[in-house]
Amino acid sequence: MEELRINQNFSNIQLELLKLYATNIKENELIDIKNYLAKYFSKKAINKADTIWDRENFDNNEMDKWLNEQ
């Protein structure tokens, strides 16, 4: 594949995705990739939240207080 040359300030992930999307993939493959990316980033967010939860010694009572705040 010809190297993609762009004079924008894209991040490394944006450049890789642009290279991928420069190829014509099937719609179901595109959906699979979107789902994979969503799962990847949601897992990272959950892991970070779990780390904070453990560090701060939060418990379910704390969560209930947050849920009932107005």
C-alpha positions, 0 to 999 in steps of 0.5 A, spaced: 500 500 500 502 506 498 504 510 504 499 515 506 502 522 506 498 527 511 501 534 513 496 535 519 497 534 526 494 527 527 496 522 533 499 516 531 492 512 532 489 517 528 494 515 522 494 508 523 486 508 523 487 513 516 491 507 513 486 502 515 480 506 512 484 508 506 482 500 504 475 498 502 473 493 507 466 490 508 461 493 512 461 487 517 469 488 518 468 495 519 463 494 525 468 489 528 473 494 528 469 499 531 466 494 537 474 492 538 476 499 539 470 500 544 471 494 548 479 496 548 477 503 551 472 501 555 476 496 558 482 501 559 477 506 563 474 500 567 481 498 569 483 506 571 476 506 575 478 500 579 485 502 581 482 509 583 476 505 587 481 501 590 486 506 592 481 511 595 477 505 599 471 506 596 465 501 597 458 500 595 455 505 600 459 511 597 456 509 590 449 509 593 451 516 596 453 518 589 447 516 586 443 519 590 446 526 590 442 532 587 
